[in-house]
């Protein structure tokens, strides 16, 4: 490494962010990337550790030590090329990835990990600022046509990779704008949608065709149709294209089967979050679900729940309470026990810092209200004994609730798409497709492939990008007999 003793000399530096009081007044990003000097110092903290576990901890296998060293030396353009060699969209991961690479950092054994995510954020922003991110169209066309269903990170990564080796790629999206859950599930204050728009422009210049407002499949309920203006059958796709990639999201949320679930004011998180993103984009909505002046309870302690907290606070909620079924995790993980794997520990997001009451080991028993509208939530404390959850006697509590948001994860992709193609499913309702050996990412139906959430279930953006890239290689091999795309 360029600074062999850097990890001994320099401390980890968090990216600066806008003050809480001012950022709650808008929906724009509030985290600033590092300055050149700060990035150089943070890059210098990367050790000459011999075996870079960070690379294996990263689902896309970013070559992290290399671009850390390049940033330290000021070779930003080369660092960008290195970063792009494994990740099509580092501006997505540099903003919203939880950074499993940092958990795997060798320095994290007994100190604070290298700020890998902040350096990645710096590199890609530097690339866009200097005009280094440009289209890379194929030198020649293959004449093969590929349909990609779903325009989230998996679909976009697959589409870009295939277009760059000369295939004619069409991406189908059921909503009116490209981006999938990146567009409609991630609040703008975590990632502004201009990051997606400029990538779409780049991919269009590379030959990718985007068709929005199109549902693929049949028998969709009204709530799934969203902005769709037309429907294309699976037979049509199989007739028109040489290969099809199913890359939709895991959009079936986990429900809460308790008395009162049907009351007005009890909603899934993904009924709440996309509406604010649409308003931010200039859409006119008739019945937006808003938290303004309401006592909000968010059920679920993960990232989606945190997004509900941040959005509710920006809408002017009277109070926000978030609780989780599992016990409160420890403040500090047991590093000798879990390194280099992702640890269970207390995590406080920027949304939590903006204002939120948090509680753990709480189970909802029922919601109650008047005239069909929720007014309160009844819960109880629980404890785990012999692997089973039990209610703590005499622990029932009552909380005022005008808006209850269910953010307990997602269980499966939209079934109508898989059912239309007649695909074999795994035990969790995902498209069944292996990632090993010959025929990886292939489903049980000829020339139909699956990647991302639709194959592996609910997961991270970085896993979606990995699967999209690997699926693209599998499709290219299927069409051409071999592939120059990276594994």
N, C-alpha and C positions, 0 to 999 in steps of 0.2 A: 504493500500500500504506500501511497505517497507520503503519508505522515504516520510512521510506524508507531509512534508513541501518542498519537492523537487521542486514543481512548482513555489514556491516563491524564491528559492535560485539559480536555474540554468536557463540559457538561452538556447533557441533552437540553435542547431548547425547543419549547413548544411554539407553534405558530401563533402569531398575534391575532387577536380577534376584537371585533367591535364590542363596546361596552353593552351590557345586558339591557340597560334602560333604553338605549337608542336602537338596538337591533330588533327589539320587540315591536317597533313601529313600522316595520317593512318586512318583505318576504325575499329580500335579496341575500346572496351569500355574505357572510360576515367574517370569514376566516381569511386572513391574508397569507399569501405565500412568502417564503423566506426571501431575504435580500441576497444578493450575490455573495457578500461576505459571510452572512449567516449560513448559507448553503455550503460554502467551502469548509467552514468549521465543522458543520454537522457531518459532511462527507469524510472529514479527517478522523472522525470517531470510529469509522469502520476498521475493524481489526484485521490483521493478517492471521486469521484464525485457522487456516489450513483446510478445514471442511466447512464451507458456508451453509449451515443448516437453514439460513434464511431463504435460500434458493429452493430447497425442497419444501419449506414451510409455505411458500407462495404457490397457489394452485396453477398459475401460468408459468411458474419457474423463471421468474425474472432473474436476470444475471446481475444481482444487486451489488456485489462487491465491485464489479467492473464500473458500473455507472456512478457509484459513490466515489471511486478514485478519479474518474473523469471530471466529476463536478469539482472535486478538490483542486484539480489542476486547471480548472477553467475551460475545459473542452466540452462546452455545453451542447454543441451540435452533434458531436460524436456520442455524447451521453444519450441524447434523444434518439439517435439511430439504434443504439443498443437497447434502449427501453422499448422502442417500437418493434424490435425483432421478436419479442415474446408477448407483447400486449398491444392490441389494436387501439385501445381507448384508455390510456393512462390518466386522462383527465377525469374519467369516471371513478376509477379505483383510487386515484390520488385524493378524491374528495369523500367518497362514501365507503370505501373498503375498511373493515375493522382491523386490517393489517395483521393477519396470522404470521406473516414474515417476521414481524418484530417480536412476537412471542418466541420464535425459533432462533432469534439472534443469539450468538454465542456470548456476547457482552451481557445479555439479559440474565445469565446464570447468577451473577453476583453484583450486577449494577443495573443501570437503566439502558434499555436497548437503544441501538442506533435509530434515529428518527427517519426510518426508511420512507414512510408514507409522505412526510413533509418534503423530503428530497425529490420523490417522484412528482409531487405536486409542483415543485419548483421547476423541474426539468420540462414538463409538458407545457406549463404556462410560458416559460421562456421560449419554447418552440413556436407557440402561437403568436407571441408578441413579435418575434423576429421573422415571421413568415416562412418558417422552415417546414411546417406541416402542409404538404401539397399533395395533390392527387398522384397516384402511381398506376396509371392505366396499363393494361396488358399490351405487350408488343404485338401480339397476334391473337385472333379469336379462334376458339375451338369449334364453334357452331353448336355446342351443347347447351341446353336450356335447363336451368335449375329454379325451382320455386322454393322460397323460404316463407313459411307461415309463422308470423310473429316477428315484431321488430324491436324486441328487447335486446339486451346485450348479447345473448347467444345468437339470435337471428342476425344481428348486425355484424358480429364478428365473422360468422360463417359466410354471409353475403360478400363482405369485403375480401376475404381470402379467396373465394371462388372467382370473383370478378377479376382479381389481380392475376389469375392464371388463365384468363381468357374466356371463361364461361359467361353466357348471358343469364344474368340473375334478376329475378323479380321477387320483391318482398311484398307480402300481403299483410296488411294490418287492419284489424276490425275498427279501431278508433280513427278519429279524423286527423290525428297527428302521429308521426313516427316516434317510437321510443318505448312503447310498452310500459312496463312497471317503472322504468327509469323516468318516463314522462309523467305518469299519473300516480305512481306510488311514492316517489321520493319528493319531499317538499322542496320548493324552490330555494329556501334558505340553506339547504344542504347542497344542492346542485342546481344552478340556474340552467334553464333548458336551452340557452344559447349554445351550451356545450354539445347538445345533441344536434341542433340545427346545423352547426358548421361541419359536423361529421357527415350529416346527410348530404350537404352540398359537395363535400369531397367525394363521397361514394357515388353520387350522381355523375360527377365528372369522370369517375372510373368505369362508368357504364351500368351501374346498378339502377334498376327501375323500381320505383316505389308506388304501390297502389294502396291507398287508404280507404277506410269505410267499407272494407270487404270482409265478410265472414266466410270462412272455409268450413264446410260441413253441412249439417242439416238439423232441424228440430231444435233450434235454439230458443230458450225462453226469452221473454221480453227484456228481463234485466241484464241478459248477456249481450243483447244486440247493440247497446250503447249508441254510437254514432254510425253504425253500419248502414250503408245505403244499398248494398247489393250482397248477394250470396253466390258463392261458387261451389259447385259440388266436387267431391273428391274424384269422381269419374272424369270431370273436366280437367282437373290438374294432372291426373295420371295420363290423360290423353295428350295434353299440350306440352308436358315437360319430361325431360329425360331422368330427372331425379327430383325428389321432394324432401325438404327438411322441415320437420315439425319442431318449432322452437318457441312455442308459447310459454307463458308463465304458469305457475301454480296458483290459480286464481280462485280455487274453492276454499273459502275460509273455514276454520274450525268454529263450530257454533257452540252456544251455551244453552243447553236444554234445561232451563229452570222455569218455574212458574212466573208469568209476567213477561216472558221474552217477547211476546207479541205487542207489547205496549209501544205507543209512539214515543220516540226519543231513545230507543235502544237500536243501535246500528252497528254493523261491521265497520272496522276501520277503513276498509276500502270502499265503503259507501260515503265516507266522510272526507278522506284525504284528497281524492282526485278532483273533487268539486272546487276546492280552493285553488288547485293548480290550474284548472280551466278558467276560473275567474281571473287569475293572474295573467293568463294568456290572452285575455280580452273577450272570452266567451260570455254571453248573456244567459244566465240560468234563472229559471222560474222559482225553484224550490231548493235553494242551497241549504244544506244542514250546517248550522253555525253554532258556535259555543258562546257567542256574545251574551254576557250577563248571566250565564248559566253555571250551575255547579256540575262539573264534569267528573265522571269516574271512568278511568281507562283500565280495562281488565287485560292484563298481559304485560310482562316486564321486559319484552324485547325491543328491538329497534323500531318496529311498527308502532308499538305503544309509545315509545319516546317521540316519534314523529307526531302522534296525536297530541301529546303534551305541548310540543312546540307550536303546533298550529292553533290549538285551543288558546294558548296564551296570547298569540298574536291577534286572535279574533276578539280578545277581551273577555275571557271567561271570568266568572266571579271567583271560582276556585277550581283547582285541578288536583285530583287524587289518582294515583296509579298504584295498583297492587298486583301481586304475583302469587301464584299458588305455591311455589316452591319456597323453602326457607331462605333467609337472607344469606347471601354468599359471604365469604371472608373478605376483609379489606385487602389482604395480601395473599396471593397464591402460595402454595408450597412448591417453590421452584425446583428443589431437588427431586420432588416427586413427579412433577408434570412436564418440565422442560424436555424437549422443545415443542411440546404439543400445546394446543389452545387451552388456557387455564380457566377454571371457574373462579371468578373473583368479583368483587363489587365493582360495577362500572357505572360511572356517572356521566351522562351525556351533556352536551351543551344545553339541550332542552330542559333537562332536570335543573341545571344551574339557573335557568330563567324563572323558575318557580313551580314547585310541585311537591305535594305530600306523597311520600312513598311508603309502602308497607308490604310485608312478606308473610307467607304462610297464611293466606286469607282465601277462603272459598266462598263464592256467591251461593246463597241458598234460594233467593227469590228477589224479584223486583216488584214493587207495588206502585200504584198510582190511582188517579181519579179521572173519570171521563175519558178513559183510554190512553192517558198520557202518564209517563213515568214521573214519580215524585220522590221515591226513595229506594234504596237498595239494602237488603238484609244479607249480612254475611256472618261468617264465623271463623274463628281461628282454627287452624289444623296443625297436627303434628304427625310425624312419620315414625311408625314403629314396625319393626320387622318387615320393612319394605312396603307397608300399607299406610295409606292416609287415613287419619282418624280425626274427627271433630273434637276439639277441646271442650269439655263440659262447661256450661255456663259462660261461653265466650261469645255469644251472639251479639252483633253490633248493628246499629242502624245508621245509615249515612244518607244525607240529602243528595238527591240526584235528579238533575233536569236533563242530562244527556249522558248516556252510558255507551261507551265505545268498546267493542269487542276486538281485541288485538292479540289473539291467542295462536297465531300462526295459520298456515295454509296446509291443506291435506292432499290436494291433487290438482292436476290441470283440468281445464274444461272438458268434461267427458264427451260432449257432442262431437268434438273434433276427432278424438281417438275412435269413438264408436262409428263415425261415418266411414273411416278407412278400414274398420274391422280389425284393428290392431290387437295383438295379444298384450295384456297388461300384467304388471307385477302385482305383488300383494298389496301395495299401497295405491293402486289405481293409476300409476304412471305407465307410459309407453315402455314396454319391455325391450331393451336393447343392450347388448354387452359393450364394454369399452376395451375388451381384450381380444387380441388375435385377429384373424381374418374376418372380415365382415363386421368390424366394430361400428357401433352406432346404427346398424341396420335393424329395422323392426321386422316383424313377422310377415310384412307385406312387401313384395318386390319393389325395389327402387324407392322405398319410403324410409327415411332416416329420422331419428329423434335426438335432440340435444337440449341441454339446459334443464330448467325446471320441469319441462314436459317429460324428460327421461329420468332425472335424479330426484325430483321433488323440490320443495322449497329450499333455496340455498342462496349463496352470496353472488353478487355481481361478478366477482372475479372468477368464481367457478363457472358461471354462465359463459364468460369470455373464453375460458379454457375449453369448455365443451364445444362451443361454436367453432373454434379454431381446429380442434381435433376432428370434429364431424366434417368440416370442410375438406380436410385431407382424405378422409374415408370416402367422401363423395367423389373427389377428384380421382382417386384410385379406381373407384367403381366405373367411372366414365371413361378414363383414359388408360387404365391398366397399371399406371404408376403415378407418382406425384412428387413434385419438388417442394410442396408445402411442408413446413416443419411439423413434427409430431406434437 
